[in-house]
Amino acid sequence: MLSVESKLTFRPLSTDTYKYTYSSNTPYGCDGCRIMKQPGQAAFRLCAGCRNAHYCSRACQKADWTSHRIVCKNKQETLALLGKTAHMPRIQQGRMQMLRIEDFARAHTFTFDGAIHALVAQAGPINFRTNHVVVELTEREDHDGNPATTYEVQNMAVRENPVAPSGDSIMDELFKGVNYCYSEWERMAKENAGVTDLLIVVYRSSTGLGWAAQLGLCPSSPSPRIFAPNVYLSTTKEFTGKGIVFRLIGAVRKPGVLEQRGVNWVWREVSFKQLKAQYGVNTLTPEMLQPWLMAWLLQQSQRAP
């Protein structure tokens, strides 16, 4: 799901054909029991068919086959097509752009989660089988390879899911794969405590290429003060434009930036004082990033005489 954050270190994107369906910087878990692979843990089994689904054991893979086989078949068809066109420079460039979009979205998981929840709260209930959210992006001409600042966010809006042929071949092809996943995603949502609904989010660049993910909607989504209905878009533009990347360290949400170290980009924590002095972020406070702390402070203020 979209709410899975990327790793703290972004390595150069892999050009291996089978990895074209996802970024190598995205953490993964077992598609059967949903347990996430932990750092240092042995690699999970990879489905030999789609080269995309991971399993912590043969038992989990066997139990998941009933729901996975349709998705597996679709991904195998996609891989076969990629194999035939992988040598074409234009195709390679397009696939790499999609992976860069994924890395950008994953780098800003916290920001996009909060903003999209605010958008949905403003727009009202959305049926993910008929509508999706699109995040419109433009690639920055001056970007230096930092995954967190590769794109600029232009807009976020609710759109109808395309019905092929819609006149937009890229979206038709994108949703061709999405349509196979509805049932499996619904099952995943039911297995995640706190998730009340699902949403398809499409991150799309001005070139037309895009990357789609599913987001589990949670009533307890954090930081309503940061992503209020009237400011969620401007807040998203500010955080992503300045490359502010939030990460959950232990039980505490912390701000930071990505710094280049050799060929990698590594997350470094930034203090709130530095946020103001170096990045011009003046409205963010530690309390805003910790929902439990906000609730406690509110409770204390109500008890005050």
C-alpha angles and dihedrals in degrees: 000000000000092000089069104104123224121248123277089248123055113204125194110286116263118240094200107134096232091051092057089092093066140010117265087223092066116097115230139205139193111295088210108050096011095232111151121236109249125220110274093017118128115266115270122243113274120219106252091213107051097017086216112081118079129204132192091212143006089251092058091047092051093047092050097049096092093062097031102052097079092049089044092055092050093050091048089056089050092050091049090054091047090051091056094048102032092103093059111099093213092053092047091051091049094050092048090051090054090052091050089052089052092050090049092051093045092048089057098040094133093047096047093043091055095043095047092049088053091049092051091047088054097043097042130232115346125202104218091207091063106024140034140182118249123203108201115215138182122198114244112240092209098048116134099207096278104145090213095058103034093108141033120224111233104173147339123215146154115255136179116257109254120251110209126275089036097146091255105092094183093056091042090056093044093053092044086073094039092055090062091055104053097097094043092048091049089053091049091052092052090053093054114081113228096022109123101172145357133241134189113225120194119195106200131183126214088256089067097249118123149170125225132206137168121243124202109222115223125188088215093058107154134249106024087167091061096044102039116165094257097046109030094102095047090045091051091049091050097048096043093040092054093042095242107166120191122208135181106237108186102317096329127092110222135184123232147142136239116252126192116246111175107309093338134082113222130194116243124187117243122202120233088246089056091047089060099039101040105025104027094237100147106160102057121101132180090247091060092061095050112063092188091054092048090052091049093050091049090050091051093049091052090053093051114107 
